[in-house]
Amino acid sequence: DNDPDWLADGRIVFKTDRFSTQPEVRIAVMDDDGTDVQQLSFVAGVSDHDCVGAGEAVLFERFLKGTDYTSDVEAGFTPWDLVLAPLDLSGERTLLHDPWINWLPVTDPSGRWVAHVK
C-alpha cells in the first residue's frame, strides 16, 4: 500500500495490490484508522497509480498493462490514461486517453480543472 492522500471526508485514498495479483495495483479508500477498506478501481490487466482526492471522486493515472512500471522498459512508451472514479462506486470514467504518458494528476481547489505531467 502506498501513494496515500486525504479525502475531504477524512478518509484516505491509496493504491494497493490487495485486490489483485502483483504487479497489478488498484485504488482503494479506507477510514483514517485503517478500517473499512473499499476497492475503487476494478479493471484487470492494468495498474492504477498516483491517486488524489477530487471532490466526490478520486483522480488517478492508469498504466495500460499489468506490470511493475519501475522495471518495465516499455513503461516509457506505453500510454497512461487519467481516470476519475466516484467515491459512490458508480463507475469510473476515463478523462484522458491519448498516446502519451499522462501522470501525477491534481485538481484545483474548485475541482473544475485538472493539471498533470505529460
N, C-alpha and C positions, 0 to 999 in steps of 0.2 A: 504494500500500500504506500502510495506517495502522491505528490503534487496536490496537497490539500488547499482548500480555500474556504473561507467562511461564507455562508449564505446569509441573506438579510434576516431570515427567520431563526438564526442561531445554530442551524445545523452545519455540518461540514461536508463538502463535496470532495471527492478524491478519485484517483484511478487505482484499480486493483486487479489482481489475477485470481481472485477468489471464485469467480463465476465461470471461468474457462481454463483451458489448459494453456500453460505458457507456450509461446510468448504472447498470446493474445491477452490484452488487458481491456477492461471495461470501466465505465464511470459509475460511481455509486454515491449515495448520501447516507449519513448517519447522524444520530443525535450527538451533541457535544460531549457526551460521556462515553461514546463508542458503541452505544446500543442502537437497536432498530435500523440495521443496515439494509438499504434498499438499492437494488440494481437499477440504473437509469438507461444504460445503453445495452443493446441486446444483439447486435449484428455479428454473426460468426465470420471468421476469416479475415478480420481487420483488427487493428489495435487503436484504442482511443486514448488520448493524452491531453495534458495541459488544460484541465477543466477550470472554469471560473464561473462564479455566480453571475446571472444576468436577469435580475428581477425574479420572475416566477419560473425561470428556466436556468439551465446550465449550458454554457457555451464551451465547446471543446474542438480539438482537431482529431481527424481520423486518418490514420495511415492505412492505405487501401490494401494491405495484406497483413496476415498474422505473422509478425516477425519481431525479432529484437532489433529495432531500428538502430541501436547503438553499435551493432557489429555487422549489420547487413549492408554490403557495398551498394546494393540497389536503392537503399533508403534515400540517397541524394538524387535519385532520378524517378522515383515513384511519387505521384501526386498525393498531397494531403488535403483532405476536404475540411471545411469548417461546418460544424453541426450544432444545432440547437435542440436540446431535449427538455421539454416542460417537466417541472417537478411533480405534476399530477399524473405522470406516466401515460399521457395521452398520445404519445408517439413523437419520434424525433423528426427533424426537418433539416435537410442539407441546405446551408446558406450559400456555400461557395464550392463549386466543383469546376476545376479547370486543370490544365496540365502542369501546374506549378505546385511547389511546396508552400502551403499556407499554414502558418503555425503561430503559437503564442497569442491567441486572441484575447482581447479585453474589450469591455464595453465602457462607454462614457457613463457618468453618474445618472443620466436620464434613462439609460437602457436603449436609447434610439439608435446609437451608432456603434459600429464595431471597428476596432483597429487591430491589425495583425501584421506579422512579418511575412513577406512574400519572397 
